[in-house]
Amino acid sequence: MNSFCLVDKLKLVSKFFFYAFFAVLPFQIKTLIMTEDFYAGGFFNPYLSHFLYLGDVFLILCLFFLGLFFIFSKERLSKIIEFDLKLFILVGIFLVTYVFSVFDSVDKWNSFMYGLRFFEFFVVFILFSISIFTPRVAIYTLMGALVLSSILGILQYILQNSVGLQILGEPVVSVSALGVAKISLIDKEVMRVYGTFSHPNVFGGYLAIALLFSVYFWNENKRLFTALIIIFGITLALTFSRGALLALISALLVYYSLIKVKMSWNYFIFGILFFVFLFFTLDLFSVLSQRLFFGDLNSIQERQLFFTAAKNMFLSGGEMVGAGNFTAEIQNYVSGKLMPWQFQPVHNIFILVLNEIGVFGFMIFVYIFWYLLKSFSDLFKSVNLGMKKFLALLMAIQMIIFVVGMVDHYPISLYQGQALFWLFLALGNAGLTRNKSLL
């Protein structure tokens, strides 16, 4: 009896820390452990710096108690873990390319830390496939944390300033501060909301996927998930993230076209009227139109600068610069001195992977996307309605990752973005193994 109770408690504690990892994922609760000695351009470069996050600690504790669980329970891992073998191999090879990029890297320690971070998320990918953990609970936990971050974001827009919850990882931002993401109009500037994220675009990516999950779970509790759709929708608009908005629209078109469910006109009209009222109340129309119709030409010009640097970097010999080192080398491939805020990775995850880990890593990366889409599509034709809905969700999430990845870099370059990408891979494995935990 005592042995059984101990095993049960070890499993419970391990599960607690696994879900706690997702609870703190939106919050930048961290401490700096490594950074470059020389700050190019005289500023702090987040792409050449590394942190220990609270989520890392929770994940280590999860693994510790999970290990004890297997020791005392004598449970065989092979009996409670389920993988799509081909996806597992592809993801493993992709991880290995990051490890091997260290040898030819221009900054070996930086590449080593990026490889270590990707290994951490590979572990999360594996944990998601163990039957004692429930992906649905992890998603619910993440969505709950995003509600808090969204409320902070809405308050940031109203105040045009940080709320003051740095203890939760809220960045210190203000409409008057340099380097803060803003929308410039003729007579004023408007700060884009950060919530507890490192940038509004990263926040927007999480909100787009949270909205998609809210739509997916809507029939389970219409009032709750309608409220979440409103909260996430408002906050997404306040991030003014074009990539996230475009990704969400594309994903919803994919999702509804696949499940072939007709939307009620009552809900549609109510939603339109609510957001029109909200936009007038918060004076969002002029700001959002400025953002959506590309009134901020500086953003377009900077993206072009990054693409030019990426092209020159590749054509200089086609050799990798090493994981995470694009910003360490960018100045060598552009004419003129870069401003501090221009030390950013190229805003395309496929080109970024090509520059940093080489042609082979790029080919594996592209093949992972193709393999998942083809596998989801093939499986979609032969499963029941509930599984079709789950696969439609996965294809819609893949659309979000793809669209965001075509116009931004954070799914590869930043901790929270990397977590989002690997969460998609973990859910993709659940879909290919017909895991019923999200149905």
C-alpha positions, 0 to 999 in steps of 0.5 A, spaced: 500 500 500 505 504 501 509 503 495 502 504 491 501 511 494 508 513 493 508 511 486 501 515 485 504 521 489 510 521 484 506 521 478 501 526 481 507 531 482 510 530 475 504 532 472 503 538 476 510 540 474 508 539 467 502 543 467 506 548 471 511 549 465 505 551 460 502 555 466 508 560 466 510 559 459 507 566 457 510 569 463 518 572 462 520 570 469 527 569 468 534 570 470 540 572 465 545 566 465 549 568 459 550 574 454 555 576 449 561 580 451 561 586 446 554 589 444 554 590 437 551 597 436 552 599 443 545 595 446 543 588 449 542 583 444 537 578 446 538 573 440 546 573 443 543 572 450 540 566 454 536 566 460 534 561 465 526 561 465 521 559 471 519 554 466 525 550 465 526 549 473 519 546 472 520 542 467 527 539 470 522 538 476 517 534 472 523 530 469 526 528 476 519 526 479 517 522 472 524 518 473 522 516 480 516 514 478 518 509 473 524 507 478 518 505 483 513 503 479 517 499 474 512 501 469 515 500 462 516 507 458 515 503 451 508 501 454 505 508 455 509 512 450 506 513 442 510 516 437 509 517 429 516 514 428 517 518 421 515 524 425 520 522 431 526 521 426 525 527 422 524 531 428 530 528 431 535 529 425 532 537 425 535 537 432 541 534 430 543 539 425 542 544 431 547 540 435 552 539 429 552 547 427 556 548 433 562 546 430 562 551 424 559 556 428 562 563 428 559 563 436 560 556 438 557 558 445 551 561 443 550 556 438 551 550 443 545 554 448 540 554 442 541 547 441 540 546 448 534 550 448 531 546 442 533 539 446 529 542 452 523 542 447 524 536 444 524 533 451 517 537 451 515 533 445 517 527 448 513 528 454 507 530 450 507 523 447 507 519 454 500 517 456 500 519 463 500 527 461 494 530 458 495 535 452 488 537 453 489 540 460 496 543 458 492 547 453 487 549 458 492 551 463 496 555 457 489 558 455 488 560 462 495 564 463 494 567 456 487 570 459 491 574 465 496 576 460 491 579 455 488 583 461 495 586 462 495 587 455 488 591 455 490 595 461 497 597 457 493 600 451 489 604 456 495 606 460 500 606 454 504 604 459 506 598 463 502 596 468 507 594 473 507 587 474 514 585 472 514 580 477 510 576 472 515 578 466 511 584 464 516 588 460 518 595 462 514 599 456 511 606 455 509 610 449 515 615 450 520 610 451 525 608 445 525 601 442 518 600 444 513 597 438 509 603 436 504 605 431 506 612 428 500 616 426 500 624 424 498 627 430 500 621 435 503 615 437 500 608 439 504 603 443 502 596 441 501 591 447 506 586 450 502 583 455 508 579 458 511 577 452 518 580 449 514 583 443 507 584 440 508 580 434 510 574 439 504 575 443 499 576 437 502 569 435 500 566 441 493 569 441 491 567 434 492 560 436 488 561 443 483 563 439 483 557 434 483 553 440 477 557 443 473 556 437 475 548 437 472 547 444 466 552 443 461 547 443 463 544 450 462 551 454 459 556 449 459 562 454 466 561 457 469 560 450 465 566 447 468 570 453 475 567 451 474 569 444 472 576 445 478 577 450 483 574 446 480 577 440 480 584 443 488 583 445 490 581 438 487 587 435 491 591 440 498 588 438 497 590 431 500 584 429 499 584 421 502 577 421 498 574 427 491 577 424 493 574 417 495 567 420 488 567 424 484 569 418 487 564 414 487 558 419 479 560 420 478 559 413 482 552 413 478 550 419 471 551 417 472 549 410 475 542 412 469 541 418 464 544 413 460 547 419 455 553 417 456 559 422 450 562 425 448 569 423 446 571 430 453 570 432 456 573 426 452 579 427 453 580 434 460 579 433 461 584 428 457 589 432 461 588 438 467 589 435 465 595 431 463 598 438 469 596 441 473 599 436 470 606 436 470 606 444 478 605 444 479 609 437 482 603 434 479 604 427 485 609 425 490 606 428 489 599 425 487 601 418 494 605 418 497 598 420 493 593 416 494 597 409 502 598 410 502 605 412 508 604 416 513 604 411 519 603 416 517 596 417 517 594 410 524 597 409 527 594 415 524 587 413 527 588 406 534 590 409 534 583 413 532 579 407 538 583 403 543 581 409 540 574 408 541 573 401 548 576 401 550 571 407 548 565 403 551 567 397 558 569 400 559 561 400 553 558 402 556 556 409 552 556 415 553 561 421 551 557 426 544 556 430 542 563 433 548 567 430 544 571 424 545 577 428 552 576 430 554 577 422 548 581 419 553 587 420 558 584 415 553 583 410 549 590 409 552 597 407 552 602 412 552 602 420 546 598 423 542 602 428 541 598 435 534 595 434 536 593 427 540 587 429 534 582 428 534 575 424 531 575 418 523 575 418 522 568 415 524 562 419 525 558 413 531 563 410 533 563 417 534 556 418 538 556 411 543 561 414 544 558 420 544 551 420 545 550 412 542 547 406 541 540 409 537 543 416 533 547 411 531 541 407 529 537 413 525 543 416 521 544 410 520 536 409 517 536 416 512 541 414 510 537 408 510 531 411 505 533 417 501 537 412 500 530 407 499 526 413 494 530 416 490 530 409 491 523 408 488 521 415 483 526 414 479 522 409 479 515 413 477 517 420 470 519 424 467 526 425 471 527 431 478 526 429 476 530 422 475 536 427 482 535 431 485 534 424 482 540 421 485 544 428 492 541 427 492 543 419 489 550 421 495 551 427 500 549 421 497 554 417 498 559 423 505 557 424 507 557 416 504 564 415 507 567 421 514 564 419 513 567 412 513 574 415 517 573 422 522 569 426 520 568 433 518 561 432 525 559 431 529 565 434 526 566 441 524 562 447 516 563 447 516 562 439 520 556 439 515 553 445 509 555 440 513 551 434 514 545 438 507 545 441 505 544 434 510 538 433 507 535 439 500 536 437 501 533 430 504 527 433 498 526 437 494 527 431 498 522 427 497 517 433 490 518 433 491 521 440 483 522 443 485 526 449 483 533 445 477 530 441 
